[in-house]
Amino acid sequence: MNELISKRWSPRAFSADATVSDDELRTVLEAGRWAPSHGNSQPARFIAGHRGTETFDAIFETLTRGNRTWAFRASVLLIGCVLTTDHRGDIPNVEFGLGLAMENMALQAVDSGLIAHMMGGFDKEAAHKTFSMPADVRPLVAMALGRQGDLSALPEDLQAREQRERKRLPLSETVFTGTWGKSQFS
């Protein structure tokens, strides 16, 4: 397995002094642009703002209270959206396209020496309204992007979460053959 995959995680300890350059952000977003999508529909769209900008602040205001405790230190905040229609009509599997784009971006962040944390905890309706999104655009996920910071800057409960062992279900519990529940891998 590629080491980028095993190195990727979702830290919350961002450096409040670090920056992400426009070129670094462009590279991360290019990785998202090259993600597969249903019928090459490319439904992923993004709102992005560097810390200190009105866009960053507006994205931050949509985040849940828990995410606000740490996300203010990120260098960039993004909202990943899906375009739900194109010239052919409704685009199928838009979530699939955005999910792949976000993962490409997270892996590119790792490769670039950055950290990324995706969040479902934000007010999607507020984001839609704040950024005057068209009716056929749906915001689905937020992302904090930046550089690793000092763990001690986080509240104690989040420090503990950052340090706990990463666990994944074994393939024996997630891959089946023949019938549901019959493991492909013992």
C-alpha positions in Angstrom: 0.0 0.0 0.0 1.2 3.5 -0.8 2.7 5.2 2.3 0.7 8.4 1.7 -2.5 6.4 2.5 -1.2 5.1 5.8 0.3 8.5 6.7 -3.0 10.4 6.1 -4.9 11.2 9.2 -7.2 14.0 10.5 -5.3 16.1 13.0 -6.7 19.1 14.7 -3.5 20.7 16.0 -2.9 23.3 13.4 -0.1 25.9 13.6 -1.7 29.3 13.9 1.5 30.9 12.7 1.9 28.8 9.5 0.6 29.7 6.1 -0.3 27.8 3.0 0.8 29.6 -0.1 -1.4 30.1 -3.1 0.8 27.7 -5.1 0.4 25.0 -2.4 -3.4 25.5 -2.3 -3.5 25.4 -6.0 -1.6 22.0 -6.0 -4.0 20.6 -3.4 -7.0 21.7 -5.5 -5.5 20.4 -8.7 -5.3 17.0 -7.0 -9.0 17.2 -6.4 -9.7 18.3 -10.0 -8.1 15.1 -11.3 -10.3 12.8 -9.3 -12.6 10.3 -11.1 -16.3 11.1 -11.3 -19.4 9.5 -12.8 -19.3 9.9 -16.5 -16.5 12.4 -16.1 -19.1 14.8 -14.8 -16.6 16.5 -12.4 -19.3 17.7 -9.9 -16.8 18.9 -7.2 -16.8 22.6 -6.5 -15.0 24.5 -3.7 -15.2 27.7 -1.7 -11.7 28.4 -0.2 -10.4 31.1 2.0 -7.0 31.8 3.6 -6.9 32.7 7.3 -7.4 36.5 7.7 -9.8 36.8 4.8 -13.6 37.4 4.8 -14.1 34.0 3.1 -12.2 32.2 5.8 -14.2 34.0 8.5 -17.5 33.2 6.7 -16.7 29.5 6.4 -15.6 29.5 10.1 -18.9 30.9 11.1 -20.7 27.9 9.5 -18.7 25.4 11.6 -20.2 23.7 14.6 -19.0 24.8 18.1 -16.7 21.7 18.4 -14.9 22.4 15.2 -14.5 26.1 16.0 -12.4 25.1 19.1 -9.5 24.2 16.8 -10.2 25.2 13.1 -9.5 28.9 13.6 -5.7 27.9 13.6 -5.9 26.4 10.1 -4.2 28.3 7.3 -7.1 27.6 4.9 -10.7 26.6 5.3 -12.6 25.1 2.4 -16.2 23.9 1.7 -16.6 21.1 -0.7 -19.8 21.3 -2.8 -21.4 19.3 -5.5 -22.9 20.6 -8.8 -26.0 18.4 -9.1 -26.9 19.2 -12.8 -25.2 19.8 -16.1 -26.2 20.0 -19.7 -27.3 16.4 -19.6 -29.6 16.9 -16.6 -29.2 15.5 -13.1 -25.7 14.2 -12.4 -25.7 10.8 -10.7 -23.4 9.9 -7.9 -22.2 13.4 -7.1 -21.2 12.5 -3.6 -18.9 9.8 -5.0 -17.2 12.5 -7.2 -16.7 14.9 -4.3 -15.5 12.2 -2.0 -12.8 11.1 -4.4 -11.8 14.7 -4.9 -11.5 15.4 -1.2 -9.4 12.2 -0.7 -7.1 13.2 -3.5 -6.7 16.6 -1.8 -6.0 15.0 1.6 -3.4 12.7 0.1 -1.8 15.6 -1.8 -1.7 17.6 1.4 0.3 14.8 3.1 2.6 14.6 0.1 3.1 18.4 0.3 3.9 18.4 4.1 0.5 19.8 5.0 -2.3 18.4 7.2 -6.0 18.3 6.3 -9.0 17.6 8.4 -12.4 17.0 6.8 -15.5 18.0 8.7 -19.2 17.2 8.3 -19.9 19.5 11.3 -21.0 22.8 9.6 -24.3 24.5 8.7 -24.9 23.6 5.1 -27.9 25.9 4.7 -25.9 28.8 6.1 -23.0 28.1 3.8 -25.4 27.9 0.8 -26.9 31.2 1.7 -23.7 33.0 2.7 -21.9 32.2 -0.5 -25.0 32.8 -2.8 -24.8 29.2 -4.2 -27.1 28.4 -7.1 -30.0 26.0 -6.4 -28.2 23.1 -8.1 -25.1 23.3 -5.8 -25.1 21.5 -2.5 -22.3 22.1 0.2 -21.4 18.7 1.7 -18.1 18.8 3.6 -15.7 21.3 5.0 -11.9 21.0 5.2 -9.2 22.6 7.3 -5.8 22.8 5.7 -2.5 23.9 7.1 0.6 22.7 8.9 1.0 20.6 12.1 0.9 22.7 15.2 1.5 22.2 18.9 -0.7 19.6 20.5 -0.8 21.5 23.8 -2.8 24.3 22.1 -5.8 22.0 21.9 -8.3 21.4 24.8 -7.4 18.3 26.8 -10.1 16.1 25.4 -8.9 16.8 21.8 -5.3 16.2 22.9 -6.3 12.8 24.0 -8.1 12.1 20.7 -5.1 13.2 18.7 -2.8 10.8 20.5 -5.0 7.7 20.5 -4.1 4.8 18.3 -5.6 4.9 14.8 -7.8 1.9 14.2 -9.5 0.4 11.1 -11.8 -2.5 10.9 -10.0 -5.6 9.4 -10.9 -6.7 5.9 -12.4 -9.9 7.4 -15.2 -7.6 8.7 -15.7 -5.4 5.6 -15.2 -7.6 2.5 -17.6 -10.5 1.8 -17.9 -13.1 -0.9 -20.8 -15.3 -1.9 -23.2 -14.0 0.8 -23.3 -11.0 3.1 -21.2 -11.8 6.1 -19.0 -14.5 4.6 -15.6 -13.0 4.7 -13.4 -12.9 1.7 -10.4 -12.6 4.0 -10.1 -14.6 7.3 
